[in-house]
């Protein structure tokens, strides 16, 4: 449920940012003296990435809680964390590959990397990690 809440927050902020940009373009809104139009554009451009990072953080938290409940060592790195949980509950194939796509994209965002990983839209990212967690809950 927390993952879906992050996606809904993104959608709310996307709507708010779009309305703000329209208001600025139409001249019906004015910014305070500390903000510039470029700040709003930058925030709007980075909005989805910000919420991908938040989504993945909630996902990692769930994986760590699962391992802690099972009294299994928790790896420090996300790739190993995902793989350990996947091995424990038998997740492989597309579910695992798609989850790693989200992780790789999140890494690119967090570390400002340009590794050519395909961006994963928030809707897909939510679907991928929720599918993984759905399989996890059967064993939890």
N, C-alpha and C positions, 0 to 999 in steps of 0.2 A: 504494500500500500504506500510505503514511503517513496518508492520509485515512481509510481504514478503521480504522487503529489508533486514531485520535482518536475515532472513533465507538465503538469497543469500550471505550476508556477511559471515555467518558461512560457507557456502559451499566454498567460496573463500579462507577463512583461513584454512579450512580443507585441501584443495588442496595444499596450500602453506606449511602447516606443514608436510604433507605427503612427498612432494618433498624435504623439508629440511631434514627430517629423512632419506630418501633414500640417499641423498647426503652425509650425515654424515656417514652412513653405508658403502657406497662405497668409502669413503675417498676423494670425489671430492669437499667437502666443509670443511672449517675450521671455528671454532667459535672464536669470539673475546675473549680477556683474561677475560672478566667479565662473560662470559657464559660457562656453562658446558652442556654436553649431557643430564644430569639429568634434567636440567632446561627446555630443549626442550621437553623431554619426559613428564615432568609434565604439561607443557603448552598444549601439544597435548592431553594428557589425560583429561584435564579440559576444553577443547575447547567447547564441546557441552553444558556443564553445564553453562558456561559463557554466551553463546548465548540464552539459555533457560531463564536465568535471564533477559537479555536485552529484549527478546521477551515479557515476562510477564510485564515488566516495561512499554512498549509501550501499551500493552493491558489495564493495569490499568489506564494509562493516558487517553485513549479513554473513558473508563467507567466514569471517573471523569468528563471529558468534557461533556459527555451526561447528567449526573446528574446536573452539573452546568447550562447547557443550559435549563434544565427543571425546574430549581430553586428548586431542591430537595437536602436535606442535604446529604453531602458526608461522609460516614462512614470512620473511620480511618483504619480499618482492611480489608484486601483484601477479606476474606470470606464474610463479611457483605456487602462489596461493590458489589461483584458479585451477592449475593442473592438479594440485593435491586434492582439492575438493572433487574435481571431475573424476579422478582415479578412484576416489573413495566410493562414489555413487554410480560410477559407470557411464559418465557423459563423454561422448566422443562425436566425431563427425562434424556436421554443420553447426550444431549447437555450440560446441567448443570453439570451432573456428570463428564463428560470428562473435562470440564473447571476446575472443582475442582481438578481433578487428576493433571492437569498442575500446579495449585496453590500449592498443597501439595508437589509435586516434587520440585518446585521452593523453597518452604520453607525449605525443606531438604537441598538443595544446599546452600542457603543463610546462614542458621543457623548451617550448618555442623551437621545435625541430621542423625541418623541412625534408622529411624522409620520403615523401611521395605516397604516404598512406592515404587511401581514399577517405574523405570525410564521411562520417556516419551521422546522418540526420538524427535529431533527438528522438523522433518517433521510432525509427529503426533501432536505435541504441536501447531504448526502453524495452522494445519487444525482445531483443536479443537477450538482455540480462534477465528479464522477467521469465523468459522461457527456461533459462539456466536455473533460476531460483525455483521455478515450478517443479522441475525434476528433483531439485535438492530437497524440497519439502516432503517428498514421498519417503525420504529416509530420515527425516529429522524427527 
